[in-house]
Amino acid sequence: MYKVALCEDEEVFSSAQEKICREILEKLNIENNIDLFKTGEDFLAAFSEEQKRYDLILLDIIMEGASGMEVARKIRESDREAVIIFITSSPEYALQGYDVNALHYLVKPLNGSVLERLIMSDYQERFQIETLFVRSGTKDLKVLIKDIICLETVGRKVEITSLNGVMTVAGKLSDFLESHNQFIRCHKGFAVNIANIRELRQTEMIAVNEKKIPVSRTYVKDVRRMFFRRMRNE
């Protein structure tokens, strides 16, 4: 069950946001529960007194009474795992989000396509144990995506390096990237699972198995953003 809290004091926005959330979760076939709160105080009462916990919390920043930022700070006193997304009519508070490890800022009216991408990414990363089925030589193999360190183009095939070894399979790197958003391209011929990277240098990364993976100028900005986001989450 994917538990969502939506804290918004304006009825017109609350109704629209709830509708969008329900449509997204239904589209993604995610079993869910959505709780609505009109004030930060209402949310904190349920969060602390009833000890409710949520996977995703959508917070309006500017509300009467406790602001979304104040609510987020209270949440982080006892919960480092819940994903917080601020929804606001004023993006000027964006930098403060680093204090509470906010995932994203969405400006009203809510952009459903952006929220869908964020929910899908979060759900897959935290709640789905995805498996990759591949054929290597004459063998059909099953590999947990969370165990994969990197993918490398080798001729007309893809070499998969995982925590359990290396295998070569038929296919294109671009096909893997289109099918599995856990990987990010870091070089023309390489993509990595950031979760298994322990160190990022100027032109290379060091994986948990000590493998060195090149990073090109074209992709370094995106790689750094994803790497530091993971570090903050941890």
SVG drawing of the C-alpha trace seen along z (x, -y; Angstrom):
<svg xmlns="http://www.w3.org/2000/svg" viewBox="-13 -34 52 57">
<polyline fill="none" stroke="black" stroke-width="0.4" points="0.0,0.0 1.5,-3.3 0.3,-5.9 0.0,-9.5 -0.8,-12.6 -1.9,-15.8 -1.8,-19.0 -3.5,-22.0 -5.6,-24.7 -7.4,-25.9 -10.3,-23.6 -10.0,-24.3 -6.3,-23.2 -6.9,-20.3 -9.6,-18.8 -7.6,-19.1 -4.4,-17.7 -6.3,-14.7 -7.9,-14.0 -4.5,-14.1 -2.9,-11.8 -5.7,-9.2 -5.5,-9.2 -1.7,-8.7 -1.8,-5.9 -4.6,-4.2 -2.7,-4.5 0.5,-3.0 -1.6,-0.3 -0.3,-1.2 -2.5,-0.2 -2.9,-3.4 -4.5,-5.4 -4.7,-9.2 -5.4,-11.3 -6.3,-15.0 -5.4,-17.7 -6.5,-21.3 -3.8,-22.7 -0.4,-21.8 -1.7,-21.4 -4.2,-18.8 -1.5,-16.8 0.9,-17.0 -1.8,-15.9 -2.4,-12.7 1.3,-12.3 2.3,-12.5 -0.7,-11.6 -2.0,-8.8 1.5,-7.9 0.5,-7.7 3.4,-7.3 3.3,-8.2 5.4,-7.2 4.7,-10.5 3.7,-13.8 2.6,-16.7 2.8,-20.0 1.6,-23.4 4.3,-25.8 2.1,-28.9 -0.7,-28.0 -2.4,-29.7 -0.9,-28.5 2.0,-26.2 3.7,-26.6 4.7,-23.6 8.3,-24.2 7.6,-24.1 5.6,-20.9 8.5,-19.4 11.0,-20.1 8.7,-18.4 8.4,-15.4 12.1,-15.0 12.6,-14.9 11.2,-11.4 11.0,-10.3 13.8,-10.4 12.3,-8.1 9.0,-9.8 9.3,-11.6 8.3,-15.3 7.2,-17.3 6.4,-20.9 3.5,-22.4 3.6,-26.1 2.6,-29.3 5.9,-30.8 9.2,-29.0 11.3,-31.4 11.6,-28.9 13.3,-26.3 16.7,-26.5 15.2,-25.9 14.1,-22.5 17.6,-21.1 17.2,-21.5 14.4,-18.9 15.6,-16.8 12.6,-17.7 12.5,-15.7 11.0,-18.4 9.1,-21.6 6.0,-21.8 4.3,-25.1 0.6,-25.5 -1.4,-24.5 0.0,-21.0 1.7,-19.5 0.4,-15.9 3.1,-14.6 5.9,-15.7 4.2,-14.3 3.6,-11.0 7.3,-10.7 8.3,-11.5 5.8,-9.0 6.8,-6.2 10.5,-6.7 10.0,-6.7 7.8,-3.7 10.1,-1.7 13.1,-2.6 11.7,-1.9 9.0,0.7 9.6,2.8 12.3,5.5 12.7,5.5 14.3,8.4 16.0,8.4 15.7,11.6 18.5,12.0 20.1,14.6 23.8,15.0 25.2,17.5 23.0,20.5 21.7,19.7 18.7,17.7 19.6,15.7 17.7,13.7 19.5,10.6 18.2,8.3 18.4,4.7 19.5,3.5 22.6,5.7 23.6,4.3 26.6,1.9 26.9,0.8 26.1,1.6 28.8,1.3 28.5,1.5 30.9,4.2 30.7,4.4 27.1,5.3 26.4,6.6 26.0,5.3 28.2,6.3 26.4,6.4 28.5,6.0 26.7,7.0 27.6,7.6 27.7,11.3 29.9,11.1 29.9,10.2 27.8,11.4 27.5,10.4 24.1,10.3 22.6,9.4 21.1,6.0 21.7,2.3 22.5,0.0 19.8,-2.4 17.2,0.4 18.1,1.1 17.9,-2.7 14.5,-3.0 13.1,0.0 14.7,-0.6 15.0,-4.1 17.3,-2.9 20.2,-3.4 21.7,-6.7 24.0,-7.1 27.5,-8.4 29.4,-7.9 28.6,-7.1 29.2,-3.4 28.4,-3.2 25.4,-3.5 25.4,-3.0 23.1,-2.2 23.9,-5.2 22.9,-3.1 26.0,-1.1 28.5,-3.9 30.5,-4.9 32.7,-7.7 32.4,-10.2 35.6,-11.8 36.1,-14.4 36.2,-11.9 35.3,-8.5 33.3,-6.8 34.3,-4.1 31.7,-1.3 31.2,0.7 33.2,3.5 36.1,1.1 35.3,1.0 36.3,-2.3 33.6,-3.6 34.3,-6.6 32.2,-9.8 32.2,-12.1 31.7,-15.8 28.4,-15.4 26.8,-13.5 28.7,-14.6 26.2,-17.2 23.3,-14.7 25.4,-12.1 26.6,-14.5 23.0,-15.6 21.8,-12.0 24.8,-11.0 24.4,-13.8 20.7,-13.3 21.3,-9.7 23.9,-10.9 21.5,-13.3 18.8,-10.7 21.2,-8.4"/>
</svg>
